[in-house]
Amino acid sequence: MYENDSAAEMYDLLYQDRKDYPAEAERVARLVRERNPGARSLLDVACGTGIHLRAFAELFERVEGVDLSRPMLDVAAGRLRTAGPKGVPLHLGDMRELRIEGRFDAVVCMFSSIGYLRSTDDLDRAVGAMSRRLEPGGVLVIEPWYFPETFLEGHVSGHALTRDGRTITRVSHSTREGDATRMELHYVLADAGGVLHRSEIDRLTLFTREQYEAAYRRAELKPEYLETSGAGPGFFVGTGA
Ligand SMILES: C[S@@+](CC[C@H](N)C(=O)[O-])C[C@H]1O[C@@H](n2cnc3c(N)ncnc32)[C@H](O)[C@@H]1O
């Protein structure tokens, strides 16, 4: 998963076309400021290629990102070179540990990245680590993966994009495997040099709503679950004391 430069680059090209990242960042900033009107700093956990971070840098004075994948962070570094007067520090790290200095008025974990964790112990560790990076009154926003009862067995999706002499297609097929989604992804990239096919299997845990809420409570945050209109998985929001 996102383990090499071409995978990170394909992810970046496809998803910036597929999702409205600036609108999502504005929505999250609103959720934060409704609970902490003076919020000035934000940490994006599992920031990927930094597309939300670029938008967050316009909305918060100080933003930083952390991700487990070096190739994803390399793409983020290119994107964020000119963002914000003080730049955007990017850290290689695991959301279950977060060995990062400093605290933030908001910590966010977007696009179901939390679903890559395999167990409720890991979920507790990650939510605990994120909550410890919050300033007093800080807000933790997590966009979960689907719940067992909202996951659609056999779900398929696809996307195609042509830009700068390159065409990329992505198709996915998801099935349930125990307490997780098994998502089979195929990418085909065509450019002047030829055609490249790659595929991967992603496994995302179908944590229950109660498991997310329990992780927030263990981290001494009061959880709220907010549904998103349409088919999105919603948001968990919690504010520290
Ligand atoms: C679906 S991508 C989302 C990236 C970005 N947040 C976005 O919205 O485009 C999932 C990201 O989670 C990261 N990730 C997965 N497990 C992680 C972990 N344990 N700690 C930190 N990052 C992780 C991956 O490297 C990848 O960049």
The ligand as an ORCA input file, in Angstrom:
! r2SCAN-3c Opt
* xyz 0 1
  C      -6.539      6.486      1.952
  S      -4.985      7.235      2.301
  C      -5.533      8.833      2.921
  C      -4.489      9.912      2.776
  C      -4.993     11.343      3.041
  N      -5.467     11.505      4.409
  C      -6.060     11.729      2.067
  O      -7.169     12.079      2.506
  O      -5.814     11.719      0.845
  C      -4.478      6.398      3.777
  C      -3.176      6.920      4.342
  O      -3.003      6.358      5.652
  C      -1.634      6.113      5.850
  N      -1.517      5.163      6.972
  C      -1.979      3.899      7.029
  N      -1.714      3.356      8.235
  C      -1.082      4.323      8.956
  C      -0.553      4.379     10.287
  N      -0.637      3.310     11.106
  N       0.013      5.523     10.712
  C       0.086      6.606      9.868
  N      -0.380      6.610      8.606
  C      -0.966      5.478      8.153
  C      -1.163      5.589      4.501
  O       0.241      5.658      4.339
  C      -1.919      6.531      3.558
  O      -1.184      7.687      3.241
*
